[in-house]
Each structure stands twice: as C-alpha cells, then as structure tokens.
Amino acid sequence: MGGAFKAFSLIKALKTLGMEVVLAGSQTGTQEDYEVLRQMCNEGTVILDDSNPLELAKYSVEKDADLFIGGVKERPIAYKMGIGFCDHNHERKIPLVGFEGMVNFAKEVHGTVTSPVWDLVPRRQKPAGKEGAI
C-alpha cells in the first residue's frame, strides 16, 4: 500500500483508542492524500511531507507527543527524545489486521506509553498531582 494509507489507518486506530494525533505525514503521499489527512486530524495537527529527522524531533517536542509511530529509521529519534515508540513497518511479526490486529495494536500502544521506563527519562516535568503520568 503506497501513499498515506498507513497514516490513514493509524489515525483511525489511535482515534478509536481515544488518542489525539498531533503529527502525521507520509513519504509518498499525494496532494489528495494530504487533504484527507487534514480532514481526519484536528486543527493544529502538524502534517508533514517526507520529513527529515530534525523536523520530526522539533514537532514531536513542540506538540508534546507521548508516542511516536514509525519505522526503523524513526526509532532512534523517539528514544533520544524520551518518547515511547511503536514500530509499524512492513516487517512486523505481530499482525495488525482486523479485530485481532486492533487488540494487538492497543496492547502495544498501552504497554509503550505506560512503561515505567519513562519515569527514568528526563523528558519533561510531571504536572503536580499527576503521579505516574508521562
């Protein structure tokens, strides 16, 4: 599947989980794909075309992201910034198709975002009264 199809699927899945998408994009999306992304996302969501690591880092920090989803090239960016990462490349071993796939995706997102490792990373201060929050 080319273009922004993966981004469309991820945005729908994240919204189903009650999450807000703050940054989205594609390396091979068309103008029509980016219009669909704009319609799917909330106002203020940053939409990038074929972004580079500096752009991804800048906007992830600016938007205070808690989770970064990408491929193997993006993993170091997320980890260096202290942001949870879910690998979503085409070489996955766990299926993300259908109902079973959505359950797998939800488990992966939950396990990543709530991992105790983020308490050890000096990414940002926890708000008062929000112990355990990242």
C-alpha positions in Angstrom: 0.0 0.0 0.0 1.6 3.2 -1.1 0.9 6.8 -0.3 -0.6 7.8 3.0 -2.7 4.7 3.5 -0.7 3.7 6.6 -1.2 7.1 8.1 -4.9 6.9 7.5 -5.1 3.5 9.2 -3.0 4.6 12.2 -5.0 7.8 12.7 -8.3 5.9 12.7 -6.9 3.3 15.1 -5.5 6.0 17.5 -8.8 7.8 17.5 -10.6 4.6 18.3 -8.3 4.3 21.3 -9.3 7.9 22.3 -5.9 9.3 21.4 -5.2 12.6 19.7 -2.9 12.7 16.7 -0.6 15.8 16.9 1.8 15.0 14.0 1.1 13.0 10.8 2.6 12.5 7.4 3.9 10.3 4.6 6.9 10.0 2.5 5.0 9.3 -0.7 1.6 10.9 -0.2 -0.2 12.8 -3.0 -1.8 16.2 -2.7 -5.2 14.4 -2.3 -3.7 12.2 0.5 -2.7 15.3 2.4 -6.1 16.8 2.1 -7.6 13.6 3.5 -5.1 13.8 6.4 -6.1 17.4 7.1 -9.8 16.3 7.2 -9.0 13.4 9.5 -6.9 15.3 12.0 -7.8 18.0 14.5 -7.0 21.7 13.8 -3.4 22.3 14.9 -2.1 18.8 13.9 1.2 19.2 12.1 1.1 17.4 8.7 4.5 16.8 7.1 5.5 15.6 3.7 8.7 13.5 3.5 10.1 14.9 6.7 13.6 14.7 8.0 14.8 13.7 11.5 15.2 17.3 12.6 11.6 18.2 11.6 10.2 15.1 13.3 12.1 15.9 16.5 11.1 19.6 16.5 7.4 19.0 16.1 7.3 16.0 18.4 8.7 18.1 21.2 6.7 21.2 20.2 3.5 19.1 20.3 4.5 17.3 23.5 3.9 13.9 21.9 3.7 10.8 24.2 4.0 8.3 21.4 5.9 8.1 18.1 4.9 5.5 15.5 7.2 4.9 12.6 9.7 2.5 11.0 13.2 1.6 12.0 14.7 4.9 10.9 12.5 6.9 13.3 13.1 4.7 16.4 16.3 6.5 17.5 14.6 9.9 17.1 11.9 8.9 19.6 14.2 7.3 22.1 16.7 10.2 22.1 13.8 12.5 22.9 12.4 10.2 25.6 9.2 9.4 23.7 7.6 6.0 23.5 7.9 4.3 20.2 5.8 1.7 18.3 7.4 0.0 15.3 5.0 0.0 12.4 7.0 -1.2 9.4 6.1 -3.9 6.9 8.4 -6.5 8.5 6.2 -6.9 11.7 5.8 -10.2 13.3 2.6 -9.5 15.1 -0.5 -8.9 12.8 -2.3 -5.6 12.9 -5.2 -6.7 10.7 -8.9 -6.9 11.7 -10.2 -7.2 15.2 -7.2 -9.3 16.4 -4.9 -6.7 14.9 -6.6 -3.8 16.7 -6.3 -5.7 20.0 -2.6 -6.2 19.3 -2.2 -2.5 18.4 -4.0 -1.4 21.6 -1.8 -3.6 23.7 1.4 -2.3 22.1 0.4 1.3 22.4 -0.7 0.9 26.1 2.5 -1.0 27.0 4.7 1.6 25.4 3.0 4.7 26.7 2.6 3.4 30.3 6.1 1.8 30.5 7.8 2.6 33.8 11.0 3.4 31.8 9.6 6.9 31.1 9.8 7.7 34.8 13.6 7.4 34.4 13.8 9.7 31.3 14.2 13.5 32.0 12.0 14.4 29.1 9.7 16.8 31.0 8.4 17.6 34.4 5.3 15.7 35.6 2.4 18.1 36.4 1.6 18.4 40.1 -0.9 15.8 41.2 -0.3 13.7 38.1 2.0 11.0 39.5 2.6 8.3 37.0 1.7 10.5 34.1 4.2 10.9 31.3 
